[in-house]
Amino acid sequence: MVLYTTPFSNSCLSALHAVSWYLIFPCYWLLDQLLALFTPAPCQKNQLLCLVLFMPIYLGFLVASLPFAFLGFLFWCPLQCARRPYVYSRLEDKGPAGGGALLREWKGTGPGKSFCFATANVCLLPESLARHNNVYKTQVRAKEIGHRIRNGASRPQIKIYIDSPTNTSISAASFSSLVSPQGDGTARPVPGSIKRTASVDYKGNSGRHPSDEAANGPASGDPMDCGGPENACIVRIAGEEGGRHPEADDPSAAAAAAGGQARDGAAAGGPRGQTPNHSRRDGDSGSLGSRSASKESLVKARAAAGLDSGGSGEPGATHGKAPAHKASVVKKVAARKRRHPDEAFDHEISAFFPANLDFLCLQEVFDKRAATKLKHQLHGYFEHIVYDVGVYGCQGCCCCRRCCEAHCCFKCFNSGLFFASRYPVMDAAYHCYTNGKGVDSLASKGALFLKVQVGSTPQDQRIVGYITCTHLHAPEEDSAVRCEQLDMLLEWLADFRKSTSSSSTANPEELVAFDVVCGDLNFDNCSSDDKLEQQHSLFTRYKDPCRLGPGEEKPWAIGTMLDQDGINDEDVSSPENLQNKTSGAGQKGRKDVLKGNGRRIDYMLYAEEGLCPDWKAEVEEFSFITQLSGLTDHLPVAMRLMVSTGDEEA
């Protein structure tokens, strides 16, 4: 299957479409701004003054632009029949300076490999519509959303293992990451050694100062576990034996190590460590330059604690200078702990997107200019992006196959779906739901199906994965519409897998590593009004990590739909404030004060069947993310999936 890199098949149609849109755009923009005047933004204090001052101006120019818009519409509307359903963009010149780690090709050997997925509804609507959700400045938000996602995902991943003398088990690898933004905008791992009285052994270089390593790169031959293609750093936390810390025998070494880490923290906070295109603000923990506390940087917290209470305990360890940047502090280490003894994976509420994020699925990227800004930001980390997904204009009257009802199919907006990947996209397909009703039918909501290649075996068998991104019908009372859309989704997905598969049982040319379905499904698993959707067969074919059964959530699951009236309040306006607000909130149903404490409508599902024989997909960690606080009315969710091959040999 050929991926579409342009909206039209030839340059002539593209040029004609561009001219028609240039004629339409002034009228579209003026109408959007005029309608936005009647829904003031939170920062807009004098609504009456703005209305009196700008309404005549916008209205006059709008009337003047109508003839040009009508002429452009006459060309634009017929062209939509020839428009392709998506645009695929690939960043050709991709290197470490671009912000993303170089990927090491997986050969399908060893015990397995983990893949990280995230989904979010970002509410990038035209300004007049976005304000109804109490978010505003769509173009500015689009750039900031891309910036935050890129900075969060490009952090190095630190895998933390805890060895206990009373418990021989090893904890799962952590999402927690140590941030060290460099002057070129690339978030690189912090090499070197970190030691303190809690016996944190950080595998790194010996004999070299960490700051020298950051400036000059690793010396040849130096062993370093955090500079690999996946930017994964290994941290081993050893247990205490006999109540005595291993470093207690050599307190001077522990003090020196703690002092070195403090010097690293000070260096990272200087002008050299500031990420470009970001203005540092207190409390903006959604950006890497944050001064505020975070539950993410566990290693920095342990090093900082060692400076205060471990080692020599003398202020001279920092050469008498306070760090220009406060190291992130862990408020509650227990927040990452498994809360249920039978739970097979870790779960958390995180202030950052997970490190080494592989796949990103977004919904409600309706505004085309915002989509372009978002694409430019995310291309600093993701090499492959599929955007502008959907259909426009009058596609004829669609007739629902199951209810034989005619629905208007004039589409003012595309599907709003957006996909970004660090792995190559092999095939893509889009289908529009044919049973949209009311205002929701003005957008071409549907499902985007993707096939990605994540590796190849020594026998030249491709290792692939399937990802489905969707956005279902919104009105709460239309459960039957959503159930029908889920039926279409499963049918289309089966057809997509069949049409794109080049394997047979006798001659398998491809090995399927995972099959993931994610998106905004617009129903939750607790409300009595959503019982029909809760019992859909989708949940028998795909597993929901947050769900125990129909109408029953796991104790740690929280809602992802925020209260639109309160998303700009001070106590939830920053990622960490929102993180603290949602910590400990359980799934309580629709009647809770904050909808975010009850309605989990953003889903991340995975299949346990239909994969390569003897391979198994298991959730390694699940996260609710607050990094986009103030930018959208949904909480993003992320899942790290471990694909086990059954081969115990690494």
C-alpha positions in Angstrom: 0.0 0.0 0.0 1.3 3.4 -1.0 1.2 6.1 1.7 -0.2 9.5 0.7 2.3 12.3 1.2 0.1 15.0 -0.4 -3.6 15.7 -0.2 -4.1 15.3 -4.0 -2.7 13.1 -6.6 -1.2 15.9 -8.8 0.2 19.4 -8.3 -2.5 21.0 -10.5 -5.3 19.9 -8.1 -3.2 20.9 -5.1 -2.6 24.4 -6.6 -6.3 24.8 -7.4 -7.2 23.7 -3.8 -4.7 26.2 -2.3 -6.2 29.1 -4.4 -9.7 28.2 -3.4 -8.8 28.0 0.3 -7.0 31.4 0.2 -10.3 32.9 -1.0 -12.3 31.1 1.7 -9.9 31.6 4.7 -10.4 35.4 5.4 -14.1 34.8 5.7 -13.6 31.7 7.8 -11.2 33.5 10.2 -13.3 36.6 10.6 -16.4 34.5 11.3 -14.5 32.5 13.9 -13.2 35.6 15.6 -16.6 37.3 15.6 -18.2 34.3 17.3 -15.4 34.1 19.8 -16.3 37.5 21.0 -19.5 36.2 22.5 -17.6 33.6 24.6 -14.9 35.5 26.5 -11.6 33.9 27.5 -10.7 33.7 31.2 -8.1 36.4 30.7 -10.5 38.7 28.9 -11.8 41.1 31.5 -13.7 43.7 29.5 -16.0 41.6 27.3 -18.5 44.4 26.6 -15.7 46.8 25.5 -14.2 44.1 23.2 -17.6 43.4 21.8 -18.4 47.0 21.1 -15.0 47.7 19.7 -14.3 44.7 17.5 -17.7 43.4 16.5 -18.3 46.2 13.9 -14.8 45.7 12.5 -15.1 42.0 12.1 -18.6 42.2 10.8 -17.6 44.8 8.1 -14.7 42.8 6.9 -16.8 39.6 7.0 -19.4 41.1 4.7 -16.6 42.3 2.3 -15.0 38.8 2.2 -18.2 36.9 1.4 -18.1 37.2 -2.4 -14.5 35.9 -2.4 -15.4 33.1 -0.1 -18.4 32.1 -2.2 -16.2 32.0 -5.3 -13.6 29.9 -3.5 -16.2 27.5 -2.2 -17.4 26.8 -5.7 -14.0 25.4 -6.5 -13.2 24.0 -3.1 -16.3 21.8 -2.6 -15.9 19.6 -5.8 -12.2 19.2 -5.1 -12.9 17.3 -1.9 -14.1 14.3 -3.9 -10.6 13.9 -5.2 -8.9 14.6 -1.9 -7.0 11.8 -0.2 -8.1 10.7 3.3 -4.8 11.6 5.1 -1.3 13.1 4.7 1.8 11.2 5.7 4.9 13.1 6.6 8.3 11.7 7.2 11.3 13.6 8.6 14.1 12.5 6.2 17.1 14.1 8.0 16.7 12.5 11.4 19.6 12.5 13.9 20.2 12.8 17.6 20.1 16.6 17.4 16.4 16.3 16.4 15.4 15.4 19.9 14.6 11.7 19.5 16.9 8.8 20.2 18.1 6.7 17.4 16.2 3.4 17.4 18.0 0.1 17.5 16.3 -2.5 15.3 14.7 -5.3 17.2 15.7 -8.7 15.9 12.9 -10.6 17.8 15.5 -12.3 20.0 16.0 -12.2 23.7 13.3 -12.2 26.4 11.3 -9.4 24.7 10.9 -5.7 24.0 8.7 -2.9 25.4 6.8 -0.4 23.4 5.2 2.8 24.8 1.9 4.2 23.6 0.0 7.4 24.5 -3.3 8.9 23.6 -4.8 12.4 24.3 -7.7 14.5 23.3 -6.1 17.9 22.8 -9.2 20.0 21.9 -7.6 21.9 19.0 -10.8 23.4 17.6 -11.4 26.7 15.9 -11.2 29.5 18.6 -14.9 30.1 18.9 -15.6 26.4 19.5 -12.6 25.8 21.8 -13.9 28.5 24.1 -17.0 26.5 24.8 -14.7 24.0 26.4 -13.0 26.8 28.4 -9.7 26.6 26.5 -8.5 29.3 24.2 -5.7 30.5 21.9 -5.8 27.4 19.7 -2.7 28.2 17.7 -0.6 29.0 20.8 -1.8 25.9 22.5 -1.0 23.7 19.5 2.7 24.8 19.6 2.9 24.4 23.4 1.2 21.0 23.4 3.8 19.7 20.8 6.6 21.3 22.8 5.6 19.7 26.0 5.0 16.2 24.5 8.4 16.4 22.7 10.3 17.4 25.8 8.6 14.9 28.0 9.1 12.0 25.6 12.7 12.8 24.7 13.9 12.4 28.3 16.1 9.4 28.9 14.3 6.5 30.6 15.8 5.3 33.9 15.1 1.7 34.8 15.0 1.3 38.5 15.5 -2.2 40.1 15.2 -2.7 43.9 17.1 -5.5 45.5 15.9 -6.3 49.0 17.4 -8.8 51.4 13.9 -9.9 52.4 12.4 -10.0 49.0 14.3 -11.4 46.0 11.8 -10.0 43.4 12.8 -7.1 41.2 10.5 -4.3 40.5 9.3 -3.5 37.0 11.2 -1.0 34.9 10.2 2.6 35.7 9.0 5.4 33.6 10.8 7.8 35.8 13.5 9.8 34.0 16.4 12.1 34.8 16.1 15.3 32.8 19.2 17.0 31.4 18.3 19.4 28.6 21.2 20.5 26.6 21.9 23.7 24.8 20.8 22.2 21.4 17.4 21.4 22.7 18.1 17.6 23.0 17.2 16.0 26.3 20.2 13.7 26.9 20.8 11.2 29.6 23.0 12.3 32.5 26.0 10.0 32.6 28.3 9.4 35.5 27.9 7.8 38.9 25.3 8.5 41.5 25.9 7.1 45.0 24.4 7.9 48.4 23.8 6.3 51.7 20.7 4.5 50.4 23.0 2.4 48.2 21.9 3.7 44.8 24.3 2.2 42.3 24.1 4.0 39.0 26.0 2.2 36.3 28.2 4.8 34.6 31.7 5.9 33.9 34.4 5.8 36.5 37.2 8.3 36.9 35.5 11.0 34.9 33.4 13.9 36.3 29.8 13.8 35.0 30.0 17.4 33.8 33.0 16.5 31.7 31.0 13.6 30.2 28.1 15.9 29.4 30.3 18.5 27.7 32.6 16.2 25.8 30.7 13.0 25.4 31.8 9.6 26.7 35.4 8.5 26.3 36.0 5.5 24.0 35.8 2.3 25.9 34.0 3.7 28.9 31.1 1.5 29.9 27.8 3.5 30.1 24.3 2.1 30.2 22.5 5.3 29.7 23.9 6.4 26.3 22.4 3.6 24.2 20.0 4.0 21.3 17.0 3.8 23.6 18.4 6.3 26.2 17.8 3.8 29.0 19.8 4.2 32.2 20.0 1.4 34.7 19.7 2.3 38.4 20.1 -0.5 41.0 18.9 0.2 44.5 20.5 -2.4 46.8 19.0 -3.5 50.1 20.5 -3.0 53.5 22.2 -5.8 55.3 22.3 -5.9 59.0 20.9 -2.4 59.1 24.1 -0.9 57.7 24.4 0.9 54.4 27.2 -0.3 52.1 28.5 3.3 51.8 28.8 3.6 55.6 32.2 2.0 55.4 33.4 4.8 53.2 31.5 8.0 54.1 33.9 10.2 52.2 33.1 8.4 48.9 29.4 8.8 49.5 29.8 12.5 50.3 31.9 13.1 47.1 29.3 11.3 45.0 26.5 13.3 46.5 28.4 16.5 46.0 29.1 15.6 42.3 25.4 15.1 41.8 24.6 18.5 43.3 27.1 20.1 41.0 25.4 18.4 38.1 22.1 19.8 39.2 23.5 23.3 39.4 25.0 23.0 35.9 21.8 21.7 34.4 20.0 24.8 35.7 22.3 27.3 34.1 21.8 29.0 30.8 23.4 26.2 29.0 20.9 23.7 30.3 17.8 25.7 29.2 15.7 24.2 26.5 15.4 26.5 23.4 12.0 28.1 22.5 10.9 27.8 26.1 10.5 30.7 28.6 11.1 29.4 32.1 8.3 30.0 34.6 7.9 29.0 38.2 5.4 26.3 38.6 5.5 25.3 34.9 6.4 21.7 35.5 5.0 20.7 32.2 8.3 22.0 30.7 11.7 20.6 31.4 13.0 23.8 32.9 10.6 23.6 35.8 11.7 24.7 39.3 8.8 22.9 41.0 8.8 19.5 42.5 8.0 16.4 40.5 7.4 12.7 41.3 9.3 11.8 38.1 13.0 12.4 38.9 13.6 9.7 41.5 17.3 9.5 41.0 17.8 13.3 41.5 15.7 13.1 44.7 17.8 10.4 46.1 21.0 12.3 45.3 19.6 15.4 46.8 18.6 13.5 49.9 22.1 12.2 50.2 23.4 15.7 50.1 21.2 16.8 53.0 21.5 13.8 55.3 24.1 11.4 53.9 27.8 11.4 53.3 29.7 14.3 55.0 26.6 16.5 55.3 28.7 19.6 54.8 27.5 22.5 52.7 31.0 22.7 51.2 30.0 19.8 48.9 28.5 22.3 46.5 31.5 24.6 46.7 29.4 27.1 48.8 27.0 27.8 45.9 23.3 27.1 45.9 22.1 25.3 42.7 20.6 27.7 40.2 18.0 25.1 39.5 16.3 23.0 42.2 16.6 19.3 41.7 13.2 17.6 41.4 11.9 16.2 44.7 9.9 13.1 45.1 6.9 13.9 47.3 5.6 10.4 47.7 7.6 7.5 46.4 4.6 5.3 47.3 2.6 7.0 44.5 4.4 4.7 42.1 3.9 1.6 44.2 1.4 -1.0 43.1 -1.7 -0.4 45.2 -3.3 -3.8 44.7 -1.4 -7.0 45.6 -2.8 -8.8 42.6 -1.9 -6.1 40.1 0.6 -7.3 37.5 2.0 -3.9 36.5 2.8 -0.5 37.9 0.5 2.5 37.6 0.9 6.2 38.4 -0.3 9.7 37.9 2.6 11.4 36.1 3.5 15.0 35.5 5.3 14.1 32.3 4.7 12.0 29.2 6.7 8.8 29.5 10.3 8.7 28.4 11.0 7.0 25.1 7.4 7.3 23.9 7.1 5.3 20.7 3.6 6.0 19.4 1.3 9.0 20.0 -2.4 9.1 19.0 -4.3 12.4 19.3 -7.9 13.4 18.9 -9.7 16.7 18.1 -6.9 18.1 16.0 -9.6 19.8 13.9 -7.9 23.1 13.1 -5.6 22.7 10.0 -3.2 25.5 11.0 -2.9 24.0 14.5 -2.2 20.6 13.1 0.7 22.0 11.0 2.2 23.7 14.1 1.8 20.5 16.1 3.4 18.5 13.3 6.4 20.8 13.2 6.9 20.5 17.0 6.6 16.8 17.1 8.8 16.1 14.2 11.6 17.0 16.5 11.1 13.6 18.1 8.8 11.5 16.0 10.1 10.7 12.5 6.7 9.5 11.1 3.5 11.5 11.3 0.0 11.0 9.8 -2.3 14.1 10.0 -5.1 15.9 8.3 -7.1 12.7 8.5 -10.7 12.7 7.2 -13.0 14.0 4.5 -14.4 17.4 3.8 -17.4 18.9 1.9 -20.5 17.2 0.6 -19.9 13.5 0.2 -23.5 12.7 -0.6 -26.2 11.4 1.7 -24.9 8.4 3.6 -27.3 5.7 4.6 -26.6 3.7 7.8 -26.5 0.1 6.9 -28.1 -1.2 10.1 -30.9 1.4 10.7 -31.5 2.5 7.1 -31.6 6.2 8.3 -30.3 8.9 6.0 -27.8 11.3 7.6 -26.3 14.6 6.3 -22.8 14.0 5.2 -21.5 17.6 4.6 -18.3 17.7 6.6 -17.1 21.0 7.9 -14.2 19.4 9.8 -11.9 16.4 9.3 -11.8 13.5 11.8 -9.4 15.3 14.2 -7.2 12.2 14.3 -3.4 12.6 14.4 -0.7 9.9 14.7 3.0 10.1 15.4 5.5 7.3 15.5 9.2 6.7 15.9 8.9 3.5 13.8 8.2 3.3 10.1 4.5 3.3 9.0 4.0 0.5 6.5 0.2 0.9 5.8 -2.6 3.3 6.8 -6.3 3.4 6.2 -9.1 5.7 7.3 -12.9 5.0 7.5 -15.6 7.5 8.4 -18.4 6.5 10.6 -21.6 6.7 8.6 -24.1 7.1 11.4 -23.2 10.5 12.9 -26.1 12.6 14.2 -26.7 16.2 14.9 -23.8 18.6 15.3 -21.4 15.7 15.7 -22.0 14.7 12.1 -20.4 17.9 10.9 -17.0 16.3 11.7 -15.9 13.3 9.8 -15.3 11.2 12.9 -13.9 7.8 12.1 -11.1 5.4 12.7 -7.4 5.5 11.6 -5.8 2.1 11.1 -2.0 1.8 11.0 0.5 -0.9 10.5 4.1 -0.2 11.7 7.3 -2.1 11.4 9.2 -2.4 14.7 12.0 -4.8 13.7 13.0 -7.8 11.6 14.3 -11.3 12.5 17.6 -12.7 11.3 15.5 -14.7 8.9 14.2 -11.4 7.3 10.8 -11.8 8.8 9.2 -8.4 9.5 8.1 -7.7 13.0 5.0 -5.5 12.8 2.3 -4.0 15.1 -1.2 -2.7 14.5 -2.5 0.5 16.0 -6.1 1.9 15.8 -6.9 5.5 16.7 -10.6 6.5 16.9 -13.0 9.1 18.2 -16.6 8.1 18.8 -19.9 9.9 18.8 -20.1 12.5 21.7 -23.8 13.0 22.9 -24.3 11.1 26.1 -27.8 9.9 25.2 -26.7 8.2 21.9 -25.4 4.8 23.3 -26.8 2.9 20.3 -24.8 5.1 17.9 -21.6 4.4 19.7 -22.2 0.7 19.9 -22.8 0.7 16.1 -19.6 2.6 15.6 -17.7 0.0 17.7 -19.2 -2.7 15.5 -17.9 -0.8 12.4 -14.5 -0.4 14.1 -14.1 -4.1 14.7 -15.2 -5.0 11.2 -12.9 -2.4 9.5 -10.0 -3.5 11.7 -10.4 -7.2 10.7 -10.5 -6.2 7.0 -7.4 -4.0 7.4 -5.4 -6.7 9.0 -6.5 -9.2 6.4 -5.7 -6.8 3.4 -2.3 -5.7 4.8 -1.0 -9.1 5.9 1.5 -10.8 3.6 1.8 -13.9 5.8 0.4 -17.4 5.7 0.4 -20.1 8.3 2.8 -22.1 6.2 5.1 -19.2 5.2 4.9 -16.5 7.8 6.6 -13.4 6.4 5.5 -11.2 9.3 5.4 -11.6 13.0 2.7 -9.5 14.8 4.1 -8.1 18.1 1.0 -6.1 19.3 -2.4 -4.9 18.4 -3.6 -1.7 20.2 -6.8 0.3 20.0 -6.9 3.7 21.6 -8.8 7.0 21.5 -11.7 9.0 23.0 -14.6 6.6 23.1 -17.0 9.1 24.8 -18.3 6.6 27.4 -17.1 5.5 30.8 -17.2 2.2 32.6 -19.1 3.3 35.7 -22.1 5.4 34.5 -25.4 3.5 34.3 -26.3 5.4 31.1 -23.3 3.7 29.4 -24.2 0.0 30.2 -24.7 -0.8 26.6 -21.2 0.2 25.6 -19.6 -1.3 28.7 -20.8 -4.8 27.5 -19.7 -4.5 23.9 -17.7 -7.3 22.4 -14.7 -4.9 22.0 -13.8 -5.7 25.6 -13.7 -9.4 25.0 -11.3 -9.1 22.1 -9.2 -6.3 23.6 -8.1 -5.9 27.2 -8.6 -2.7 29.2 -5.8 -2.4 31.9 -8.0 -0.2 34.1 -11.1 -2.4 34.0 -12.2 -5.3 36.2 -15.4 -5.9 34.3 -18.5 -4.1 33.0 -19.3 -1.3 35.4 -16.4 -2.1 37.6 -13.0 -0.2 37.6 -9.8 -1.0 39.3 -9.3 1.0 42.5 -6.5 3.1 41.1 -8.2 4.2 37.9 -9.3 7.8 37.6 -11.3 9.8 35.1 -9.8 11.5 32.1 -12.6 14.1 31.4 -11.9 17.2 33.4 -14.5 19.7 34.6 -14.4 22.3 31.9 -15.5 25.1 34.3 -12.5 24.5 36.6 -9.6 23.6 34.3 -8.2 27.1 34.6 -8.4 27.3 38.3 -5.1 27.8 40.1 -5.2 24.5 42.0 -5.2 22.6 38.6 -3.5 25.1 36.3 0.0 23.4 36.4 0.9 19.7 35.8 2.0 19.2 39.4 -1.1 20.9 40.9 -3.3 18.8 38.7 -1.2 15.7 39.7 -1.8 16.4 43.3 -5.4 17.1 42.8 -6.0 13.8 41.0 -3.8 11.7 43.2 -5.8 9.2 45.2 -9.0 10.0 43.3 -11.0 6.9 42.5 -13.6 6.2 39.9 -16.8 7.5 41.6 -19.2 8.0 38.7 -20.5 11.0 37.0 -21.8 12.9 40.0 -18.4 13.7 41.4 -17.4 17.4 41.8 -14.7 17.1 39.1 -15.6 15.0 36.1 -11.9 14.1 36.0 -12.4 12.1 39.2 -15.1 9.9 37.6 -15.5 9.7 33.8 -12.7 7.8 32.1 -13.5 8.1 28.5 -10.0 8.0 27.0 -9.0 4.3 26.5 -5.9 2.3 25.8 -6.7 -1.3 24.9 -4.5 -4.2 23.7 -5.0 -7.6 22.3 -3.7 -10.8 23.9 -4.6 -13.0 20.9 -3.9 -12.8 17.2 -0.2 -12.2 17.8 2.8 -14.3 16.8 2.6 -17.8 18.3 4.4 -18.1 21.6 4.6 -14.4 21.9 2.7 -12.6 24.7 1.9 -8.9 25.2 1.6 -7.7 28.8 1.2 -4.2 30.3 4.4 -3.1 32.1 3.2 0.3 33.3 0.1 2.5 32.9 0.1 6.3 33.5 -2.4 9.1 33.7 -0.6 12.2 32.6 -1.1 15.8 33.8 1.6 17.5 31.6 -1.1 19.2 29.3 -2.9 20.9 32.2 -4.4 24.1 31.1 -4.1 23.2 27.5 -6.9 20.7 27.1 -10.0 19.3 29.0 -8.8 15.7 29.0 -6.1 13.8 30.8 -3.7 11.9 28.4 -3.1 8.2 29.2 0.0 6.1 28.4 0.8 2.4 28.5 4.1 0.6 28.2 3.5 -2.8 26.7 6.1 -5.6 27.1 6.1 -8.1 24.2 7.6 -11.4 25.5 9.1 -13.8 22.9 9.5 -16.7 25.2 13.2 -16.8 24.6 15.0 -16.5 28.0 18.4 -15.9 26.4 19.2 -12.3 26.1 
